[in-house]
Amino acid sequence: MKIIMFNARETKNRIVQWIADYFKNNAFPETKAVVGISGGKDSSVVAALCAEALGKERVFGVLMPQGKQHDIDVSYDLCKTLGIEYIEINIEKPVQNLYDEILAGDLKLSDTATFNTPARIRMTALYAVSAIIEGRVANTSNLSEDWVGYATKFGDSAGDFSPLSDLTVTEVKAVGCETGLPERFIGKVPLDGLCGKTDEENFGFTYEVLDKYIREGVCGDKAVKQKIDRLHAVSRHKFTPLPIFRL
């Protein structure tokens, strides 16, 4: 197991340069980074990194509540703090319209469908905005969530470039501090957006435990280790290229 000695300031600078290089090599000088702004640490840190790499005028935030979002003021505050342009697109009606069509076809909705569908519609909205303004969609996933498959295939796991996918939650927070973001954006407790539970309540273990296991291979609770390993194994299909039959 390779143990990474993490330097948050150096990593932040490397990510900023990586984003700048990506846009230099894969976009036009005026191309913008399109970032879905949830108000959580990941989207906040990605938006801040993009603003530093490209300039705030080349970052476009997209707020996508599903109906009334009790903490959407944090998303607005983030956009205003960074000075980036933004739009709000409420996905409640598109999601419900799709559900209604499914129910009309005599199919019943499942928990999996109601959890993943909004994420996929949000990604559709991001790519619609990206097509309109000729942007590139930022993926805001982190390594910890991806490790246990806490991402929606073709939903929040999608995007054109991914600044944080090789960073654990602990490391994302450290990098966030180096961007100069206020603590309220970095330390906000993540909720699943469906049943109101925190990520850690859904997992049954903390990010601290998960991050230590990812980086050091150490987990003192055998049952938790087995759960992490199981979640990791069954979710790899979300992060591998589409299997193609070859002639």
N, C-alpha and C positions, 0 to 999 in steps of 0.2 A: 504493500500500500504506500503510495507516494504522498507524503505530507507536505502541503504547500505552505511556505512561509509567506504570509500575506501582507503586502504593503499597500494600504488603501490609497495613499496619495499617488504613488507610482501607477497603480492600476487605473485610477481615475484618469490620469494623464494619457495612459496608453489607450483607454477606451475612446477618449475624446479624439485622439489622432486617428484611431481605427475608423470612427464614424466619418471624420473628414475625408479620409482616404476612400472609404466606400462610396461616398457621394461624388468625389472627384472622378472615380473610375466607372461609376455606374449610373450617372445622372448628369443633367445639365446644370450650369452654374446657378440657375434660379430654382431648381427643384427643391421642394420642401419635405421635411420629415413629418409624416402624419402619425400622431400619437393619440391613442385612445386614453383619455384621462379619467381614471376612476376615483382619484383622490388618495389611492393607496401608495405605498412606498415605491413599488416597482415602476408604475407609470410616471410618478413624480420624478424619480431619479433619471429615468430614460429621457424625459422631457428636458430636464436640466442639463444632462450630458449633451443632448442634441443642440440645445441653445448655445452651449459653450463651443461646440464643434463647428456649428454652421452660422451662428448668429440668431438672435431671437426672431428676426423677421423671416427666417426659413424654417420655423417650427409651427405646425398647425395642430392645435388640440381639438379633439372630438369628444364631447361629453355625451354619454349614451345611457341615461337612466331608463329603467323599465317602470313607467308610471312615476310615482313620487319616490324620490330617493332622499332619505332623511339626512344624509351627510353630503349632499351635492355641493353645499357651500364650500367644502374643502377643495373640490375640483375647481370651482370658480376662483377661489383664493390662490390656488396653485398657478393657474393661467395668468392671473393678474400679477402675482409675485414675479413670475418669469418674464412678464410683458409679452406673451405670445398671443397670436390671433387664435380664436376658438369659435366653435359652433356647438349648439346642443341639438341632438337628434334623439327624440324619445322613441324607444323601440317597443313600447307597450302595444300599440295597435298592430304593427306587423307580426309580432309574436302571437297575439291573440287571434289574428286573422288566420294564421297558419294552423293554430290549434283547432279553430272552428272547422276548417276544411278537413282536417284529419278526423275529427269527431263525426263530421257529416258522412265520412266514409266508413263508419261503424268500427273504427279502431279506437282503443282506449289509450290515453296518455300514460306514460310510465314516468317514474321519478327520473330515470336517466334522460328521457326526452325533455322533460321540463327543466332539467339542470343544464343540458348542453345546447338546446336550441337557441336561447338568448345569446349565448356566447358566439354562436355561428352567425346569427343575424347581426351582431355587433361587428364582426369581422367583415361581413358583407357591406355594412355601412362605411367602414373604414376604407375599403377598396373603392366604393362609389365616390367618396370624397377625394380619394387619391387620384382617381381617373379625371375628376373635374379640375383639380388644381395641379395635375401632373406631379404627384408626389410619390414618396416611397413609404410604405407602411412599416412602422416600428413594431417588432415583437417585444413584449415587455415581460416575458417569462424569466424566472430564475431557476438555477440548478436544483434547489431544494424541492420546489414544487414539481419540476419535471422528473426528478429522481423517483418520486412515488406516483407519477402519472396524474398529478393534480392539475390537469390541463385538458381542454377540449380539442379533440382532433378537428382540424380545419376551423377552429374557433380561435381562442386565445393562444393556441400553439402555432398559429400561422404568422406570416409577416414577410417582409423583404429583407430585413436585417435585424440582428438580435444582439444588443450590447451586453445583456446580463445573463445569458443562458449558461455561462460557465462559472457563475458566481452563486454561492450559497446565500441564504437570507441574511446571515450574519455579515457576510462580505458586502452585500448590496447596501445594507445600512451604513457600513463603514465608508463605502464609496460615496453614498449620499451625503454624509457629513462633510466630505471633502469638497462637494460641489457648493457648499455654503447654504444649502436648503435649511429652512427652519425645522426644528425637531418635530413640529406638528405634522409635517408631511412624511417624515422618515419613521417615526415611532407609532403611527396609527395602526391599531390592531386590525388585521385583515379579517373580514367576514366573507362567508361564501355567497352572499347576495341572494340566497334562496330561503333558507330556514332560519337565518339570523345567527347561526353558530360561527365561532371563530374557526380558522383553519385547523388550529391545534386541537380543538374539541372534536372536529371531524376525524382527524388523524388518530387521536388517542395517544399522542406523544407530542413533545414540543419540538420547535425548530432547532433549539439548542442541541437536543439529543440527536436529531436527524443530521444536522450539520457536522457534528462531531463524528458521527458514523461515516458520513460521506468522505470527510477529509482525513480521518485517522483510522477508520475501520474499527472503532471502539464503540460498543454499546453494552452497558452493564445489565440490561434487562433482556433475557433470552426471548421472551414472548414478543417484545417490541422489535427486536432484531429480526425475528422471523416474519413479522408483519411487514416491516420495511422491505425485506428481501422479496416477499410475495408481491407487494404492490409494485415494486420495481420490475419484476419479471413479467407480470401480466400486462404492463403498460408500454412495453418497448415498441409495440406496433404503432404507437402514436408518433414516434420520433424517427422512424426508418422510412426510406424511400418506398413508394408504392411498388409492391411485387408485380412484376410483369412477366407473362409467359413469353418466352422467346422461341422462335422457329429455329 
